[in-house]
Amino acid sequence: MARLVLEELDLWYSTTVHAVDHVSLVVEDGELCVLLGPSGCGKTSTLRMVAGFIIPTSGAIYLDDKRIEYLYPGDRNIAMVFQSYALYPNKTVRQHLAFALKKAGLSASEIEQRIQQTAEFMHMEDYLDRRPQALSSGQQQRVAVGRALIRRPKLFLMDEPLSQLDARLRVETRSNLRRLQQDLGITTVYVTHDQMEAQGLADKIVVMDRGRIQQVGSPIEIYEDPVNLFVAGFIGTPPMNFIEGELIPEDSGLCFNHPEFKLRLQPALLDKLDDGHKLDGRQAVIGIRPEYVQLAPEEEPNAIPAEVYVLEPQSNEYVVDLHMGEIPLKMRQDKRELGFKPEIGRRVWMRFRQNRMHLFDKNTGARLA
């Protein structure tokens, strides 16, 4: 199939808009790589440079060791699915699938064979003679994907292809896309701002912000080991809790000092600090995911008091909004494991699982531990 390499890719839209800033990335053969980030982070601009719709200001793009950044889009053997699907209203499904094959000069028998194979694969055999207005959103999406796949491209690009579907159909189509990509083994670059979508689809996630790559890793690496405050806050539902404070020495160890509490840092966290002795007085931020906050109905040693503000029962879990003074926090836990119902207004005590807790530098945002 194909291996995609981006080297020091830069894109300026004007002298003031640096859309893509020195992006270097390798997408391995058969891999599904998701570019993830908020609107304006540079992910779609990066995809459009790979597709050939935009010429980079500088840098190189390689597909199977061949430089392609100046090639005409039709000469790159790349297929793309757009956010809007871009279907022709006057063409049937069959005509959409046949269009690229006719342009490529294939015989009528080979075109019909590929149409049947693709329609069966996409479960669209009964819809070949329908036009887009007679199809559901999910079926239109399958036509767009099938039209791209029937060309048998080296590289498959997707620009937020599920954004127009309702929530239920998005989940169903997402799993179908993942299975399809795995079955075909086509190298795929997928753009989305939806972190749940990225975690459900990707072999590798590339988190972007302000034109730069912030972190590259597997979904579990991005979730469990974010490299900075931006990645930590962007990934996760509910989002990670952040508490600002100061690191101070105490009894040959370190404490996290906050006006509402003092938390002694345990070896599980201290062992992750490369230069713990140099962090005295450092302004820091605790990062802890809601599922690693544990509640108790009574006071416990090294526990932090808080008040239940909102209780959100979700299936077998509670999502609890807590207030620690003026600081809002979230906790998520299985109802049976919690052992009590945290009533609104009730005083509770929080314990943080420090082996799952992170420390970030408040000024740079970089992770300390």
C-alpha positions, 0 to 999 in steps of 0.5 A: 500500500503506502507510507506517508512522510511529512517533513517540516511542512509549513503553510502561510496563508498570509504574512500573519497567518501561519496555518501549519508550523513545521509539521513532521509526521510518519504514517505507516503502511496500513495505519489509520492516523487521526489528526485531532484538534480544535477549529483553526489548529491546522489539521484540515490545511495539512490534509489539503496539502497532502491531497494536492489542493494547497501547495506548501510554503515549504517542506516536503511530502513523500508517498512511498519515498516519492515526493508529491507536494508539487504533483497535480492532485489527480497524479497522486493516487490519493482518494478523499472523502469530504465533509459534505460528501460532494455527491452529484444530485443528478447521478445515481449511485452506480454513476458515482461509482463508475465516474472515476473508473471511466476517466481511468479508461477501464473497460465496461466489464471491469467497471461493472465488476468493480461496482458490484464488488464495492456495492456488496462491500458497502452493503449498497447493492439495492441502491445502485439506481437511486440518486442522493436525494433518495438516500439517507445520510448514512447511505450518502456517506457510504456512497462517498466512501465507496466512490473513493475506495473503488479507485483502489488508491494508495492513500485514503483521506477523510475530512470530518466525514461523520460531522453531518450525521446524528449521534446514533448514526455516527457511532454506527458509521464510525465502527463500519469505517474502522472495520472497512479500513482494517479489512482493506488495509488502506493507509488512511489520514482522518481529520476530526475535532471530536476526541471520542471519534479519534479515540474510537478510530485511530491506530495513531492520534496526532494532536494539533494546536495553533498549527503545531503537533503537540503529541503523537501516540496511540489513543491510550498513550494520548489519554493516559500520558498527555505531554502538556496541559493542552493535550490533557484538557482536550482529551477526555469526557468529562475533561481532566480536573486541574488545580493550581498551586505550589510545590514546597519541600516538607520532611525530605519530600514534596507537598503540593500547597493550595489555599484550600489544602496541602497534599503530600506527594507520594512515591508513586508520583515523585518517582516520575519526577526527573529532578524533584529536588529542583522543583521547590517553589515551582508553580505547578498544576495538578491534573487528575481525571474524574475516574481517578478521584475517589470519594468518601462520606467521612473524613480520612487522612490526606483526604481533601474536603469538598461539597457535592454541587451536581449529581449526574446519574449515568447508567451504572455510574455517577458523574459528580460535580464537586466544589472545593471552595471556588474550584469546580471538579468532576468525579466519575465512578461506578455506583456499586464501587462508590458505596453511598449516594453523594447527595447535593450539598453534602460534604465529602472527602476526596482522595486522588490516585496519585499513581494516575495523577499528573503534575504540569508546569503552570508557566510552560504547560509542560508535564513534570510528572 
